[in-house]
């Protein structure tokens, strides 16, 4: 910081260079990404679902998913009016799915943000500090890693008071960071072994400076690639928890819709349009995030091969 | 090792197939031997599937619904509720009379009765039982409610029982105290009774006086009852009744389909629908005595009037509650949420109690415009965000609690939220467990909630839930919930409640009970959403002549009384004799074929397994 002030105009020049480099790296990354068919396909699917989530209120006004103003027959099969049939309250399944995309994507991304922030901080800190603190953090990570996810999530959701979307986000966020933390820790160790960090230490940079200025930028691509993979898991978890009745039953996420379908006898009624489409949506979105994530991973981590 | 494992897999596979093939062909053998002790063949066995086991066969300690079903099979009561309309009919007592000065009641016991072991059953047994409850400690738990006004019981002779009372009470018509054999129970004192099991010992049945006696019990598995030849209404047609315990109603429905049980109730709408039309099975919706409601917090307080909780002031306004009642379409709830297995609700005494139910003369119908007008007239003006504002400037935002345990409850609150949004009331729904809900309601921490009651034929208990005395109480800083969950408190209502408690003329009492229902209906303390049915299915290819309570479409078992157990008869097919028809009429030849096929498959499996081994050996 001190040197920044002394050299006056230089920082701007340096920042401009950094920005240009970053832009260049991004462009190069995009160029590489474009060559990966799976990644592009994933991106396409994701764009489709994001658009339908954003456009849901326009395409399907809130009245269409209101139980009291539903116009369809109960559990009607697909028809010209209702392309994907209706649920047990006579609501259009298509509208429910579009609104469900909003909930599922929101929960998935919000939970992932929590998970990433915790995972990255713990990962970097445990890689950076070699003393008791680092070891403690690593044991904590191991501990969270070995606790079976589902029981932990169910207990947490119950303790935090089930039945709300925020609870689900928090529960998924605080239970799914351990894998990320491990990954980031490994990368941190490798970055910290590089000579320029030793130089930086020799020049007197503190822990905070090292972690945020040198380690974080270096592990960031990995964080990004891991994020997309975690989103997939988070969406799947949201579906699971909602299916188990721990979500907000009044918000039609895909998992909640599946839960409704099962508890209202869609299976014995043979209402495949009530069970199939929400399941398919989950599969597609999870698949798209996974494909994007894998593609990104291969770009930021050439050692994974794939070229 | 490799070879071995492969052979095992084959053996397991083939025997699994053998079982699968043989199972559907052998329902008779599975059904006719509920326990190893039965030598089946010439006995008719009626099997009932239950989800909650009998917790104790000792009538002083059990509390489960199935336990009381067992007690009324094992022991008689003085009077009974008729199957037709729940009116009082003779039981052990042929007749009864209140004395002119209203200080005692005289019951004439049927003469010449015997317990199942041949000992005489007289008024002395009845007097013994009542005195035991009156003077008892643990004996009070289940029956104290019936004997609170009785001071003592005296048997003047073998057929005359006199009960002295402190004050007149209509409960004297319906004393559901199970009369026990004195010669057995005199040896079981107040201390022993707590842990007394009252189960068959050394293969000897528990001595009883009801239509059936308990002959075998396995905890968590089944209870076996045999018809009592000494029963005063005659020996029932089914030789044995078995209560078999299952994990859930789906499992019972499956067992019914397979023929393992003859009767299943409490079925969900979709299971019921899937059983409809199944061969040999008859499904009946059965009207039931339960209702569900949206309840309001009408000013939560302790019995001394100290306010508790954080209920909204808005629902204290009767006009707001009226508007909510106008905004709930009970017919839609009955059709869409309960799948048609419910009827729209009105008052807190269900219509199946024809003598007591009041159908309000001024019914509040579903009308969103009227609901909006009601709120407008009461000074609740529409805000810019579509939510009304009270005359005090408070936003009309209310909390509504639904139950996690019930998918119907969760749907109902969604519908209510939706309708209320259309009249400018914002509803924040929260789904909680029933335990949590009970606690929140007891503490008064709610605005509205969804729950329900099952109403007994005697209206006293249900009506008491709206008295001031049933509000919460506080002890050492902890608040304990009373029976009241609406915190309705009205002096006039309380007076009517006391009046009906003392009125021994049943017609006059019914009038008071109807007045009370009207008061509750007008206050909208509850918006009774629906009276729900009890979807039931039974093997009509084996059993016939059930007695519904009430007639013509009430429940078939788990009644107030043992009417169906006494009336059912095995189906007698034209081509088969009576005994084998109860087994579902499976042709013995089919069983032989099944066994042959199964044996063949096992043999084939072994052969293929052998060949697999030799091939491996060659390798």
Contacts between the chains, C-beta under 8 A, distances in Angstrom:
chain1	res1	chain2	res2	distance
A	66	B	418	5.0
A	67	B	336	7.7
A	67	B	411	7.3
A	67	B	414	5.4
A	67	B	415	5.2
A	67	B	418	5.5
A	68	B	329	7.4
A	68	B	332	7.2
A	68	B	415	5.6
A	68	B	418	4.2
A	68	B	419	5.4
A	68	B	422	7.5
A	69	B	418	7.4
A	74	B	336	6.5
A	88	B	336	7.7
A	89	B	336	6.0
A	89	B	411	7.4
A	90	B	336	7.4
A	161	B	432	8.0
A	162	B	404	7.3
A	162	B	431	7.4
A	163	B	404	7.3
A	163	B	430	6.2
A	163	B	431	4.1
A	163	B	432	7.1
A	164	B	430	7.8
A	245	B	404	6.9
A	248	B	431	8.0
A	249	B	402	8.0
A	249	B	410	4.8
A	249	B	414	7.4
A	249	B	431	5.8
A	250	B	413	7.8
A	250	B	414	5.4
A	250	B	417	7.0
A	250	B	429	5.6
A	260	B	407	7.9
A	263	B	407	4.4
A	264	B	270	6.8
A	264	B	407	6.9
A	265	B	268	7.0
A	265	B	269	6.9
A	265	B	270	2.4
A	265	B	271	7.4
A	265	B	273	7.4
A	265	B	274	7.7
A	268	B	270	5.1
A	268	B	271	7.3
A	268	B	273	7.4
A	268	B	274	4.6
A	269	B	270	6.4
A	269	B	273	7.5
